[in-house]
């Protein structure tokens, strides 16, 4: 029992360090290069967006994003909020009027900052968290060309979570659902009422030893959803512990 407790404590410490590393990396990428970029230019025109996600609740039914144009040219940006769900381990989006974002379109000059406000149009769910994505998309200006149309696919999607009225409950369950000579399939089930963010996991053998499989997969798992990972590795591991 003591050995198992030590193993769990060590994994949790490593997980905390991994979370800090990934958060720093995500902030750096978003601020420097990934929010928007104009292909074909020597110096990409980048947009810094903060915060990285929005959380609303019955105590705070509205929020705000700050977009800064770090490039030298003006840009036209469209804001769209879509309902976010998951099925069979994949993200799905649908048009919604449950959340309002203003302004929906704006022109932002080089070096300027724009505030986008988001707020709820519907009531909160009594039991389960609501999830949406805020899409910020640059709209090309000028003649309509093939390159201009391609640029409309360059967009950033920020999570928007709305807490339930009931007490938030986190509960992620891990299972080994199949194992064969080629490897195994690991399943995570979110049995809680709010989302969880999985940064990775390790597969450990039944007897104390080093992890035999490690997976770093930065994904969101919404309430009531499952996700499978098919992993290649040595057969007949008899794994007894999964840590997220």
URLINUR-V892409 format. One record per residue. SS is DSSP state (H for helix, E for strand, L for the rest). OMEGA is omega in whole degrees, 0 to 359 (none if undefined). D_LAST is the distance of its C-alpha to the last C-alpha in Angstrom with 2 decimals. Layout:
BEGIN
SS/OMEGA/D_LAST  SS/OMEGA/D_LAST
END
This chain:
BEGIN
L/179/20.09  H/179/20.29  H/180/18.82  H/179/15.72  H/178/15.43  H/180/15.96  H/179/13.32  H/180/10.64  H/179/12.36  H/180/12.47  H/180/8.81  H/177/8.36  H/179/11.45  H/179/10.45  H/178/7.44  H/178/10.30  H/180/12.64  H/179/10.78  H/180/10.64  H/180/14.30  H/182/15.28  H/178/14.11  H/178/15.74  H/181/18.87  H/181/19.02  H/179/18.69  H/181/21.35  H/181/23.57  H/182/23.49  H/183/24.16  H/189/26.92  H/191/28.60  H/198/28.47  H/185/26.35  L/172/27.50  L/172/30.85  L/179/33.00  L/183/36.49  L/175/36.85  L/178/40.02  L/182/40.61  L/178/40.66  L/182/38.75  L/176/36.03  L/188/36.42  L/176/33.06  E/174/31.87  E/182/29.58  E/176/27.80  E/357/26.37  L/182/24.19  L/175/21.32  E/182/20.83  E/176/22.87  E/178/22.05  E/180/24.98  E/178/25.80  L/178/28.97  L/180/29.72  E/186/29.33  L/178/30.35  E/179/30.84  E/183/29.29  E/172/30.34  E/175/29.40  E/180/31.31  E/179/32.23  E/177/34.18  E/182/36.19  L/177/36.09  L/183/38.54  L/183/42.30  L/176/43.05  L/179/42.73  E/176/40.28  E/185/40.08  E/175/36.69  E/178/35.84  E/180/33.20  E/177/31.87  E/181/29.37  E/176/28.03  E/185/26.27  E/176/22.74  E/179/21.47  E/175/19.38  E/178/20.75  L/177/19.76  L/181/16.80  E/178/19.24  E/176/20.20  E/182/23.67  E/180/25.97  E/178/29.18  E/182/31.92  L/173/31.95  L/184/34.35  L/181/31.99  E/177/31.25  E/176/33.97  E/180/33.64  E/356/36.66  L/179/38.18  L/175/37.35  E/175/39.19  E/173/40.16  E/182/41.75  E/181/40.32  L/177/42.48  L/181/41.45  L/183/40.13  L/180/39.97  E/179/37.28  E/176/36.72  E/175/35.06  E/181/33.63  E/179/33.23  E/180/31.23  E/183/31.89  E/173/31.51  L/181/34.40  L/177/33.09  L/180/32.02  L/175/28.48  L/183/26.92  L/189/27.31  L/190/24.09  L/178/21.56  L/173/20.49  E/183/22.55  E/180/21.28  E/171/23.52  E/175/23.80  E/180/26.45  E/173/28.06  E/187/30.26  E/178/32.59  E/179/35.52  E/180/38.74  L/176/41.12  L/181/44.66  L/182/47.84  L/178/48.99  L/179/46.74  L/177/45.97  H/179/43.47  H/181/41.69  H/179/41.69  H/180/40.21  H/182/37.41  H/182/36.55  L/178/35.76  L/180/32.52  L/182/31.28  E/178/29.23  E/181/26.12  E/181/23.96  E/179/22.46  E/172/20.31  E/181/22.22  E/179/20.66  E/185/23.03  L/176/21.93  L/177/23.40  L/179/26.29  L/179/24.58  L/177/22.09  L/181/18.67  L/177/16.18  L/182/12.39  L/178/11.20  E/183/8.40  E/183/9.45  E/180/8.68  E/169/11.98  E/189/13.95  E/175/16.75  E/180/18.99  E/179/19.92  E/183/23.06  L/182/24.87  L/182/23.21  E/184/19.54  E/173/17.09  E/180/15.43  E/181/11.85  E/172/11.49  E/179/9.11  E/177/11.43  E/180/11.63  L/180/14.17  L/181/14.50  L/179/17.29  L/181/15.65  L/170/13.44  E/180/9.80  E/182/8.87  E/181/6.11  L/180/6.93  L/178/5.96  E/177/5.02  E/174/7.90  E/184/10.39  E/176/12.52  L/182/16.09  L/178/17.59  L/181/19.66  L/179/18.54  L/177/18.29  L/177/16.54  L/181/13.62  L/178/15.53  E/178/13.34  E/180/11.02  E/175/10.08  L/184/9.84  L/187/10.36  L/183/10.76  E/169/11.28  E/175/11.98  E/184/11.73  L/182/14.79  L/178/15.74  L/184/16.82  L/176/15.49  E/176/13.80  E/180/12.81  E/172/13.55  E/175/13.11  E/187/16.18  E/175/15.75  E/180/18.82  L/180/19.13  L/183/21.27  L/172/22.24  L/183/21.88  L/185/18.81  L/184/18.45  L/184/14.70  L/183/13.78  E/175/10.21  E/182/6.78  E/180/3.80  L/none/0.00
END
